[in-house]
Amino acid sequence: MDFPENAAMTKPVEPPENPAGKYPRRSEPAHLRRLNLLHASFDGWLATCQLAATTQQQCLRAVGPAIDAWPPAKTMALADDFLPGYTRLLAESLNGLDLPQQPTLATVTAAFARSLVALAATEVEREARRAGHDDIFQALRPFLEQQLANDDTARLCVKTGLGTAALNKALARLRLRFRQRIDSGLALWSSPSTRADLRRRLHAALIYKETTA
């Protein structure tokens, strides 16, 4: 995953905005967004284990109910240091299963960071679809996290039917909403005073994962 200088994970947006009411908002309740993030991050971590299908199902049966019952996922209270507790929850739930690797803070943090970014992109996609701009989103999706190359602008103008100025405006709006949705995801788990630290840790986990994979 590429992270340019203005990458969403490294650049907070305060306060969130909805430019010109462009995208309607229908956010899920906080506890459901927390659960979605935790389940998605475990699925991502599990995929790195390259297990047989039957073993994957055993892991999902062991961990799924534990995530659903985990207090930090169900309450409105913030859990600034939730990642170590979440890692322990996974390790304890998987105890006794024969796995090639066990959850560690580093691998769980990286999986959570990837899931946060993916969920933010999915939420922006839903907003764009409801606003009738799904075709534009699909064309610009690869550039939420990377810069346009020299020949990308002309190609995307042809693909979307937009002029250069309109294309740049649409991409800027999507990137803004992407950053806002990431900030919204961070706010589920961190107070304002610790949010920057959580953002740095998640970004570092992504960079480390991508450069050592």
C-alpha positions in Angstrom: 0.0 0.0 0.0 1.4 3.3 -1.1 1.3 6.3 1.3 2.2 9.7 -0.3 2.9 12.8 1.8 -0.8 13.7 2.0 -1.8 10.1 2.8 -5.0 9.8 4.8 -3.5 7.8 7.7 -0.9 10.6 8.4 -3.0 13.7 7.9 -5.9 14.4 10.4 -8.9 16.4 9.3 -10.6 18.4 12.1 -13.5 18.9 12.1 -15.1 16.5 9.6 -17.0 18.3 6.8 -19.4 17.4 4.1 -18.5 19.7 1.2 -21.6 21.4 -0.1 -23.7 18.5 1.2 -22.2 16.4 -1.6 -22.5 13.0 0.0 -25.4 11.9 2.2 -24.4 10.5 5.6 -25.9 7.3 7.0 -23.3 6.2 9.5 -23.7 3.0 11.5 -23.8 3.2 15.3 -20.4 3.3 16.9 -20.5 -0.1 18.4 -21.4 -1.7 15.1 -18.5 0.1 13.4 -16.2 -1.1 16.1 -17.3 -4.7 15.7 -17.0 -4.5 11.9 -13.4 -3.2 12.3 -12.4 -6.0 14.8 -14.0 -8.8 12.7 -12.4 -7.4 9.5 -9.0 -7.1 11.1 -9.1 -10.6 12.4 -10.1 -11.9 9.0 -7.1 -10.0 7.6 -4.8 -11.4 10.2 -6.1 -14.9 9.6 -5.5 -14.6 5.8 -1.8 -14.1 6.5 -1.7 -17.5 8.2 -2.6 -19.4 4.9 -4.6 -22.0 6.7 -6.7 -24.8 5.3 -10.4 -23.9 5.0 -11.4 -26.2 7.9 -8.8 -24.6 10.2 -10.0 -21.2 9.2 -13.5 -22.1 10.2 -12.3 -23.3 13.6 -10.5 -20.0 14.1 -13.6 -18.0 13.1 -15.8 -20.0 15.5 -13.4 -19.5 18.3 -12.8 -15.8 17.9 -16.1 -14.5 16.5 -18.1 -14.8 19.7 -15.2 -13.5 21.8 -15.1 -10.3 19.7 -18.8 -9.9 19.9 -18.7 -10.1 23.7 -15.5 -8.0 24.2 -16.5 -5.0 26.4 -14.4 -2.4 24.5 -16.3 -3.3 21.3 -19.7 -2.9 22.9 -19.5 0.2 25.1 -19.2 3.9 24.2 -16.2 4.3 26.5 -12.9 5.0 24.7 -10.1 2.5 24.9 -6.9 4.3 24.1 -4.7 1.3 24.6 -7.1 -1.3 23.1 -4.6 -3.0 20.7 -2.7 -4.9 23.4 -6.0 -6.1 24.9 -7.3 -7.1 21.5 -4.2 -9.0 20.8 -4.5 -10.9 24.1 -8.2 -11.6 23.3 -7.2 -13.2 20.0 -4.3 -15.2 21.5 -6.5 -16.5 24.3 -9.3 -17.4 21.9 -7.0 -19.3 19.6 -5.1 -21.1 22.4 -5.1 -24.8 21.7 -5.4 -24.6 17.9 -2.4 -25.7 15.9 -1.5 -22.5 13.9 1.8 -21.6 12.1 1.8 -18.3 13.9 0.2 -16.7 16.9 -1.2 -13.1 17.1 1.4 -10.6 18.1 0.9 -6.9 18.8 2.8 -6.0 15.6 0.8 -8.3 13.3 -2.6 -7.5 14.9 -1.9 -3.7 14.7 -1.0 -4.0 11.0 -4.1 -6.0 10.3 -6.2 -3.5 12.2 -4.6 -0.6 10.3 -5.3 -2.2 6.9 -8.9 -2.9 7.9 -9.4 0.7 9.0 -8.2 2.0 5.7 -10.3 -0.5 3.8 -13.5 0.3 5.8 -13.0 4.0 5.2 -12.8 3.4 1.5 -15.9 1.3 1.6 -17.8 3.9 3.4 -16.8 6.6 0.9 -17.8 4.2 -1.9 -21.3 3.8 -0.4 -21.7 7.6 -0.1 -20.6 8.1 -3.7 -23.0 5.4 -4.8 -25.9 6.9 -3.0 -25.1 10.3 -4.5 -25.1 8.8 -8.0 -21.3 9.0 -8.5 -20.3 5.3 -8.3 -18.7 5.3 -11.8 -16.5 8.3 -10.8 -15.5 6.7 -7.5 -14.6 3.4 -9.2 -12.3 5.3 -11.7 -10.7 7.3 -8.9 -10.5 4.7 -6.2 -6.9 3.7 -6.9 -5.8 7.3 -6.4 -7.3 7.8 -2.9 -3.9 6.7 -1.6 -1.5 7.5 -4.4 -0.7 10.4 -6.6 -1.7 10.7 -10.2 1.0 9.9 -12.7 1.6 12.2 -15.7 -0.6 10.3 -18.0 -3.4 9.4 -15.5 -5.3 12.7 -15.7 -5.9 12.6 -19.5 -6.9 8.9 -19.3 -9.3 9.5 -16.4 -10.9 12.5 -18.0 -11.8 10.3 -21.0 -13.0 7.5 -18.7 -15.2 9.7 -16.5 -16.2 12.3 -19.0 -14.9 15.1 -16.7 -12.7 18.0 -17.6 -9.4 18.4 -15.9 -10.6 20.9 -13.3 -13.7 18.8 -12.5 -11.7 15.7 -12.2 -9.2 17.3 -9.8 -12.1 18.6 -7.8 -13.8 15.2 -7.6 -10.6 13.5 -6.5 -9.9 16.2 -3.9 -13.4 15.7 -2.5 -13.1 11.9 -2.4 -9.7 12.2 -0.7 -11.1 14.6 1.9 -14.0 12.2 2.7 -11.5 9.3 2.8 -9.4 11.1 5.4 -12.5 12.1 7.3 -13.8 8.5 7.5 -10.4 7.3 8.7 -10.5 10.1 11.4 -14.0 8.9 12.3 -12.7 5.3 12.7 -9.8 6.5 14.9 -12.3 8.4 17.0 -14.0 5.1 17.8 -11.0 4.1 19.8 -9.1 7.1 20.9 -9.6 10.4 22.7 -8.5 13.6 21.0 -5.4 13.8 23.1 -4.2 10.3 22.0 -5.5 10.2 18.5 -2.4 11.5 16.9 -0.3 8.8 18.6 -2.7 6.0 17.5 -2.6 7.4 13.9 1.2 7.3 14.0 1.3 3.7 15.4 -1.1 2.5 12.7 0.7 4.2 9.9 4.1 2.8 11.2 2.5 -0.7 11.3 1.4 -0.3 7.7 4.8 0.9 6.5 6.6 -1.8 8.4 4.4 -4.5 7.0 4.7 -3.3 3.4 8.5 -2.9 3.5 9.1 -6.3 5.1 6.5 -8.5 3.4 
